[in-house]
Amino acid sequence: MGGCTIRSETQLSYAQIVKVSLQIPGDDLPVTVDAAVVRNMQVNRIGLEFLRLQQVERKRLQLFIQSELQRRGLRREPMEEVPTVAT
């Protein structure tokens, strides 16, 4: 899981590094990405590459994505673990 695209009216700059909180539906605590870099910008859309994400947060995000794909009938097998680099 290398990043995501978000919708935002916030003005950011290409290559800017930001901290991001992603709210998962039905979960009280947001997933926190400690550092992400802006890689792409379009009107109200920003492409982010995750630079630093704690293992527990990565797992929460993976489980959410897996459950959403299964719910939508787009994936039947479990997602494989993405190796992480210690930061």
C-alpha positions in Angstrom: 0.0 0.0 0.0 1.9 2.9 -1.3 -0.5 5.8 -1.1 -3.9 7.1 -2.0 -5.8 9.9 -3.7 -7.9 12.2 -1.5 -10.5 14.9 -2.3 -9.6 18.2 -0.8 -10.0 21.9 -1.4 -6.8 22.5 0.7 -4.0 24.1 -1.4 -0.9 21.9 -1.3 2.3 22.1 -3.3 3.9 19.3 -5.3 6.5 17.4 -3.2 5.0 18.9 0.0 5.2 16.5 3.0 2.0 16.3 5.1 0.6 14.3 8.0 -2.8 12.7 7.1 -5.7 11.2 9.1 -7.9 8.9 7.2 -11.3 8.2 8.8 -12.6 4.6 8.3 -16.4 4.3 8.3 -17.5 2.6 11.5 -14.1 3.1 13.2 -13.8 5.7 16.0 -10.1 6.4 15.5 -8.7 7.6 12.2 -5.7 5.9 10.5 -2.8 8.2 10.9 -0.2 8.5 8.1 2.8 10.1 9.8 4.3 11.4 6.5 3.0 11.5 3.0 4.4 13.4 0.0 2.2 15.1 -2.7 2.8 13.4 -6.0 -0.1 14.5 -8.1 -2.6 17.4 -8.1 -5.8 17.9 -10.0 -8.9 20.0 -9.2 -9.9 19.0 -5.6 -7.9 15.8 -5.8 -4.4 15.1 -4.4 -2.3 12.0 -5.0 -0.2 11.1 -2.0 2.6 8.6 -1.5 2.9 7.2 2.0 6.4 7.8 3.4 5.9 6.8 7.0 3.0 4.7 8.3 3.1 2.7 11.6 2.7 -1.0 11.1 -0.5 -1.1 13.2 -2.0 1.7 11.0 -1.0 -0.1 7.8 -2.7 -3.2 9.0 -5.9 -1.3 9.9 -6.0 0.2 6.4 -5.3 -3.1 4.7 -8.1 -4.8 6.6 -10.5 -2.0 5.7 -9.6 -2.1 2.0 -9.8 -5.9 1.9 -13.3 -5.9 3.5 -14.5 -3.2 1.1 -13.2 -5.1 -1.9 -14.9 -8.3 -0.7 -18.1 -6.4 0.1 -18.2 -5.1 -3.4 -17.4 -8.5 -4.9 -14.2 -7.3 -6.4 -11.8 -9.6 -4.5 -12.2 -13.0 -3.0 -8.8 -13.9 -1.8 -7.0 -12.1 1.1 -4.6 -9.3 0.2 -1.0 -10.3 0.6 1.0 -8.5 3.2 3.1 -5.6 1.8 6.7 -5.7 3.1 7.5 -2.6 5.1 10.8 -0.8 5.6 11.6 0.1 9.2 11.6 3.8 9.8 
